[in-house]
């Protein structure tokens, strides 16, 4: 998500399993993000999850008022394996343009510890305090955290989970909690039906911007996600997310549709 979405609030998902994993049908999901009566973002996510592994992809572009304020296009991908306790990422790529400037982050992991392979712009660290190596250890990327959440909901029926996040520049903690089941009512062409309500809270713990107030950056960012199976045989995915934003108040991401796809389908990147 762009910075105005005050990460973590993320959406996203999928494709490609580790050898030998029991394959699940890949899934494509299409979302819109609304605020102040207009569409801010269009997002497409692709998930493939198995008992052993995951791959998640997501691509978005800003629209309407958001495109005028912050023109942006972005693609991200994560893949890894599931352990008994959590997701163990192997690789993460995040790239796109932000107000006309190219951005790219490439991470990989060895023994659960991340390594920054590529960072564009590479001088961006001057704008932020460095994340100490001890705080990087044992972290995951945001898409891997989402894969773990999807697995938790699918296996246990609840979303009580915590994850330490690292995106190459920032270190944050995110926690999700179950808040009962609700029925999402019909609205325009968005998905509707019964869903598990999950509250989430994200908090930045390192990698603070040097030119912004530290106390404000430490404030927790809270939102709500609703998880449901979009069609029989699919994994639970977000069907609605309320996201705190900097300029638009609470934005709402809604699922427009989801369908199975062939495993070889790609974003073209």
Beta strands, then each sheet from edge to edge (+ up, - down):
strand 1: 27-35
strand 2: 38-49
strand 3: 53-62
strand 4: 72-82
strand 5: 87-98
strand 6: 101-110
strand 7: 113-120
strand 8: 161-166
strand 9: 171-184
strand 10: 193-206
strand 11: 221-229
strand 12: 236-244
strand 13: 250-260
sheet 1: 7+ 6- 5+ 4- 3+ 2- 1+ 13- 12+ 11- 10+ 9- 8+
end
